[in-house]
């Protein structure tokens, strides 16, 4: 399952969007940013299931040059 497939299972609680761009990741966790409202979350998947999702601060480390923007 790709990162975009995993993010599709999660809907932004702030704006209802389901489009996210990936950020830093490690282990089971992947940081994602909502394209609609720029809210950020740390999500963890195990065998295709969403195990946890938690909000992370918008000022958390996020290298813009590492990941392309999905939508402008």
Secondary structure, 3 states (H helix, E strand, C coil): CCHHHHHHCCCCCCCCCCCEEEEEEECCEEEEEECCCCCEEEEEEECCEEEEEEEECCCCCCCCCCCCCCCC
